[in-house]
Amino acid sequence: MAGGREETVSDAEILRIFVQSDDPFLFTGEVADELGFSNNGAASRLKDLSKRNLLAVKRAGRVPGWWITNEGREFLTGDPDEDDLPGP
């Protein structure tokens, strides 16, 4: 993350939250709570994963709901390095 804080949680760790959840989608605040992030910090990471097609998002009014995509599941199954993530 150029110019920002050093990332202490990998993208794979964030994706695993979705796989381990019993819910079909999660709200930003739920992910933030799991990570110990602010809502803004979590939203930034979730948007980045969405741009890489590892997460999908749909708004219900003003509140976004996020879920893991098939590409995100494939990423976790293959256990690639962070450098192997699709670019934005």
C-alpha positions in Angstrom: 0.0 0.0 0.0 2.0 2.9 -1.3 1.9 6.0 0.9 -0.5 4.5 3.5 -0.1 2.4 6.6 1.7 -0.9 6.4 -0.8 -3.7 6.0 -0.8 -6.0 9.0 -3.6 -8.3 7.7 -3.2 -10.1 4.4 -5.8 -10.2 1.7 -6.1 -13.9 2.2 -7.0 -13.4 5.9 -9.8 -11.0 5.0 -11.1 -13.5 2.4 -11.1 -16.3 5.0 -13.5 -14.2 7.2 -16.1 -14.6 4.4 -15.5 -18.3 3.9 -15.7 -19.0 7.6 -18.9 -17.0 8.1 -22.3 -18.7 8.2 -23.8 -15.6 6.5 -24.0 -15.3 2.7 -22.7 -11.7 2.8 -21.2 -9.4 5.4 -21.4 -5.7 6.1 -18.3 -3.5 6.3 -18.8 -3.1 10.1 -18.8 -6.8 10.6 -15.6 -7.3 8.8 -14.1 -4.3 10.6 -15.0 -5.9 14.0 -13.4 -9.2 13.0 -10.2 -7.4 11.9 -10.0 -4.8 14.7 -10.1 -2.1 11.9 -12.1 1.1 11.7 -15.0 1.0 9.3 -13.1 3.2 6.9 -10.0 1.0 7.1 -12.0 -2.1 6.4 -14.0 -0.4 3.6 -10.7 0.6 1.9 -9.4 -3.0 1.9 -12.8 -4.4 0.8 -13.0 -2.0 -2.1 -9.5 -3.0 -3.2 -10.5 -6.7 -3.1 -13.6 -5.9 -5.0 -11.6 -4.2 -7.7 -9.5 -7.4 -8.0 -12.7 -9.4 -8.4 -12.0 -11.4 -5.2 -15.1 -9.9 -3.5 -18.4 -8.6 -4.9 -20.5 -5.9 -3.4 -24.1 -4.6 -3.7 -25.6 -1.7 -1.8 -28.8 -2.0 0.1 -29.6 1.6 0.4 -26.5 3.2 1.7 -25.0 0.1 3.2 -22.8 -2.2 1.1 -23.0 -5.9 1.5 -19.9 -7.9 0.5 -19.4 -11.6 -0.4 -16.6 -13.7 -1.7 -16.5 -14.5 -5.5 -15.5 -17.7 -7.2 -12.2 -16.0 -8.0 -11.7 -15.2 -4.3 -12.4 -18.9 -3.3 -9.9 -20.0 -6.0 -7.3 -17.7 -4.7 -7.7 -19.2 -1.2 -7.7 -22.8 -2.5 -4.5 -22.3 -4.5 -2.8 -20.5 -1.5 -0.7 -18.3 -3.8 1.6 -15.6 -2.6 0.3 -12.1 -2.1 2.2 -11.1 -5.3 0.0 -13.5 -7.3 -3.2 -11.4 -6.6 -4.8 -9.9 -9.6 -3.9 -6.2 -9.9 -6.4 -3.4 -9.5 
